[in-house]
Amino acid sequence: MLQYTIKRLLLFFPTVLAAAFLIFILLRILPGDAITASLEDDSAFTFSEADLKILRAQLGLEQPLPVQYAKWVWGAVRFDFGTSFVSKRPISDLLMESMGRTISLAALGLLTGVTWGVTSGVISAVKQNTWIDNLVRVITVGGLAMPSFLVAVTMFAILILLFNWIPPLGYRSIFEDPGQNLKQIIAPVLILGFSTGASISRLTRSQLLEVFREDYVRTARAKGLRENTVILRHALRNALLPVVTVAGLLVGSLLAGVVIVEQVFAIPGMGTALITGINRQDYPVVQAIVWSMSLIFMTSNLVVDIAYAWIDPRIRYR
């Protein structure tokens, strides 16, 4: 186990560097830049090619790409991503303000999705081919088919029409106003959890039905063990390994959903900052946020890989 963990950690760092390289190159080959965009926004200011060259030189954009990449990686290691071309603020400050909100939304959404997904999957498998099973399957299919923005709009309509309540927009810290914070995040968390839990529910159901056919489950029932003990201690634990794998992979789609949900509910997180940076062609901000999100995704997959042995003691790594 220790040897496998060390190998995964050694593989993790080259993967992070490769992701940083791809993000850096892809943003550099896109047309346009923040300098031209910001100057064009100011219609009262005329500029020439000489002015553009001076500004690009001041920002280091005239340097060769390998030099720019090396400086950016060295800064990223020290959590120094430079300064925004548009707002002139340090990007690390912007990340510190927005990252906590995004991570909390994503973590709560994943926790909600795993909780209702595993629970509904177990109930659906135990009540196979009943009306409960059919209802759960219809709901999960809807969760798989509907994108996050459509789920958000549908939830808005349900809350307004049925409960005459509109979720408050914006974001207040839980340390400033816990009640307002709960009102503001409950709808985004439920939306993220609904979309994430749909996949987990379907997989839990199929895996559990397969495990129910195993000999050791039939033996446990023949020995007279309680049904709850057979399901929770013998069947569910062996069915959870693929579920954990999918949960780790769903972090990527969950982060994509956070970008949409933050826009809908006006939450100033990484998703909102990313969309603002793209609209303003503020490439250093976009680069830092995309790389941070990819780092979160890769870290979650690393944790999932290491958690395999804890979930299934039969697994031994070499």
N, C-alpha and C positions, 0 to 999 in steps of 0.2 A: 504493500500500500504506500509506504513512504517513498520507495523508488519510483513508483508510478506518478506520485504527486510531484516529485522533483522533475521528472521528464515533462509533465504537463506544464509546469512553471517555466522550464527552459524553452518550450515551444511557444508559450504565451507571448513572450517579449518580441521575438521575430515577427509574429503575427500582428502585433500592435504597430511595429515599424512599417510592415507592408501596408497596413490599412492607412497609416499616415501618408505614405508615399502615393497611394492611389488617390486619396482625397486631394492631396496637394497638386498632382498632375491634372486631375479632372477639372479642378477649379481654374487652373491656369490656361486650359485650352478653350474655355468658354469665351464667347465674344463679349467685348465691352469690359469696362472696369469702373470702380467706384469714383475714380478721379474725374473721368469724363462725365459720368452721370451727375455728380454733385455740381460740376461747373455748368452743365446744361440746365440744371434746375434753376440756376440763378440767371434769369433772362436779362437782368440789368448789367451783367458782367460779361465782357467779351474776352476771349482768350485765344491764344495762338498755339501752334505746335511747340514753340519754344517754352511757353508757359507749362504745357503738359510735361515736357521733358524735365523741367526743373522740379515740378511736383513729384514726378515718379522717382527722380534721383533722390529727393529728400526722404521718400518713403522706402527707398531701397529696391524699387521695382526694376531698376535698370541693371541690377546685378544678375549674373548668370543663374539659371534655375538651380543647379546643384548648390550654389552658395546660399540662395534663399531657403532651400529645403533644409540644409544643415543648420542654419540659424534658427529656423522655425522648430525643428526637432529639439535642438538644445534648449530653446525657450520653453517648449512644451514639457520637457523633463523637469524643469524648474517651475512649472505652472505659470509661465510668463508667455502669453500669446501675442504680445505686442499691444498696439493701440488701434482702436476702431478708426477707419478712414473717415467715417461720417460724424460720429458723436465725439471723437477725440478722447474717449474714455479708455482706461485700461480694460482689455477684454477679460482678464482674470477677475476683475471686480464684477463685470456683468455676469460671468459664469457663477460666481459665488452667490449672487443675488437670485439667479434663476434656477440653478441646478437643484437646490434643496426642494423647491416647489415641484419640479418635474419628477425627481426621484420619489418623493413622498406620494405623488399621484400614481406613478407607475407601480410602486410597491404595494399600495393599498388596492389598486386595481388588480394586480396579480394575486394578492391574498384573497380578495373577494372572488375572483374567477376560479382559483383552485378550490376554495371552500365550497362554492355552490356547484362547481363542475364535478368534483369527486362525489359530493353528497347526492346530487341528482343522478349521476351515473350509477352509483350503487343502488339507489332506489329503483331506477329503470331496469337494472339487471335482475334484481330480486323480484320485481313485479313484471317480468317479461310477458309481453303480449297482452297486457291488461290496458285499461284506459289510462292509467297513470303512466305506463311506459309510452303509450302513443302521444300523450300530452307532452312529456319531456322531450321526445324525439322531434315533435313539431317545433317546440321552442328552440331547441338547439340548432335545428336546420335554419330557422330564422336568424339566429345569432351568427351562423356561418355565412349566410347569404347577404346580410345587411352590412354595409360599410359603417364605420364609426360615425361619420357625419349624419347618415340617415338614422342611426340609432339615437343620436343626440336630438335631432329634430322631432322624431317620434316621441321621445320621452318628454320634450317640451310640450308637445300637443296633449299628451296624456295628463301631465301634471296640471296644465291650464284647464282642460275641458272637464276632467273628472274631479280634481281636487281644488281647482281655482287658486292655484299657487304657482308662482313663477320663481324658479331658483335664482337667488341673487347673483349677479355677475361680479367679476373682480376677485380679489384675494386678500384676506386678512390673516395674519399669522395666528397660529393657535396660541402663542404666548401673549398676543395682544388681546384677542377676543375669541375664546374657544367656541362660544355659541355661534358666532357669525362664521367662523372657519368651518364648522360642521355643516352649516346650511349651504356654504359655497362649494364644498368639495363632495358632498354626498351624491349629487347627480353625476358629476364627471367620473367618480369612482365606480358607480353602478354601471355606467355606460361601458367603461373599460373592462370591468369585471364580466359583464354580460357577453361581450365579444370574445374575451379570452376564455371564459368558462365553457362556451359552447363546444369548442374543440376538445377540451379536457373531458367534458361529460360524455361525448360520443366515444372517445378512446377508452375511458374508464368502463363504460358499459360493455364494449366489445371485448376488452381484456378480461373482465370479470366473468363474462359468460364462457370464455375459453377456459379459464382456470376452474370454473365449476365442474368441468368435464374431466378434470384430472383425477387420478386414482387416489391421491392423498386426501382430497376433499371428500370423496365418497367414503374413504376409510374413517375420516374424522366424524362424519355423520353417523356411520355405522357403529362407532364407539359410544354414541349417545351424547356427544357434545352439543351444547346449546347452539342454535342457529346463528345467533349474534357472534359467538366465539368462532365458529367456523368461518363466517364471512370476514370478520375484522382481523382475526389473528392468523388465519391460515390462507384465505383466498386473497384478501385485499392487498396485503403486503407484497405478495408475489406478482400482483397485477399492476403495482404502482411504478415499476421500473420504466416502462415505455411512457407512462404519464409524466414522470419527472423529466424525461428527455424532451418531450413536447413542450412542457412548461418552460424549460430553459430556452428553447427555440422561439417560443411565443414572445419572449421579451423584445425581440426585434419588431414584431408587428405591434406590440404594446406601445413601444416608443413612437412608432409611426402614428398610432391612434392618439397618443398624448398630444402630438403636434396639432391634430385636428380639433381635439376636445378643448385644448387651451385657447384656440381661436374662437370657438363657439361660446365659451364661458368667460372670455376676456381675462384669462389667468396669465400673468406675466412670467411665464416659465421659459424653458429652453426652446420650446416649440414656437412660442410667440417671437422670441428673439431671432430664431432661425428664419421665420417668414419675413420679418422686418429686414434682416440682413440680406436676404435674397432679393427683395424688392428694391433695396438701395444699392445692390451690387457691392455690399461691404464684405469682400471675400475673406479677410482675416477673421471676422466674426463667424461667418458661415463655416469656415474651415475648422475653427476651434470647437464649435458646437457639434458638427457632424463627427469629428474625431472623438469628442467626449462621449457622444451617444454610442459610437462603435465600441469604445472602451468599456462602457457599461454592459453592452451586449456580450462582448467576449468574456468579461469577468463573470457574468451570470452562467455562461456555458462552462467555464472552468469550475465553478462551484458545483454545477450539476454533475460533471464528470467525477469529481472527487466524492460526491455524495452517493455514488452508486454502491460502494462497498458497505456503507452504513445501512442502506435500504435493503440490500440483498447480501447477507453474509456469505453466500456461496461463491460470490465473485472474488477472484484472487488475481491481482495484477502482478505482472512480471516486468 
